[in-house]
Amino acid sequence: MITVKYFGALRALTGTAQESLEAANIKEVLAKIKAAHGKEAAAKARRCLILLNSDNVNLHNGMRTGLKPSDVVTFVPVCAGG
């Protein structure tokens, strides 16, 4: 199982700071978030910076990035100002 960590509004929507999931890739993690926590949580997760063991998943294979049981996937809200 992988560990999934949530911050900000996504933490409030899921009702937890972290959970364990079975998933083969990032796309599957997002599908499981949608199934467990609803469309709003899944949409919010897609807008987050998604980290795999502290690395941006876009540095790997994006949504197709494969996962190992010891991996930690973290959803960090993106903030911008001007």
Residue pairs with C-beta under 8 A, 6 or more apart in sequence:
1 20
1 21
1 22
1 69
2 20
2 21
2 22
2 23
2 29
2 67
2 68
2 69
2 70
2 71
2 72
2 73
3 18
3 19
3 20
3 71
3 72
3 73
4 18
4 19
4 20
4 21
4 29
4 33
4 72
4 73
4 74
4 75
5 17
5 18
5 72
5 73
5 74
5 75
6 14
6 16
6 17
6 18
6 75
7 74
7 75
7 76
7 77
8 76
8 77
9 44
9 77
10 41
10 44
10 45
10 48
10 75
10 77
11 17
13 37
13 38
13 40
13 41
13 44
14 33
14 36
14 37
14 41
15 37
21 29
21 32
22 32
23 29
23 32
23 67
24 66
24 67
25 61
25 63
25 64
25 65
25 66
25 67
26 50
26 52
26 57
26 62
26 63
26 64
26 65
26 67
26 73
27 63
27 64
29 67
29 73
30 42
30 45
30 46
30 63
31 42
33 41
33 42
33 45
34 41
34 42
45 75
47 77
47 78
48 75
48 76
48 77
48 78
49 56
49 75
49 76
49 77
49 78
50 56
50 57
50 73
50 74
50 75
50 76
51 57
51 72
51 73
51 74
51 75
51 76
52 60
52 65
52 67
52 71
52 72
52 73
53 71
53 72
54 74
57 63
57 65
67 73
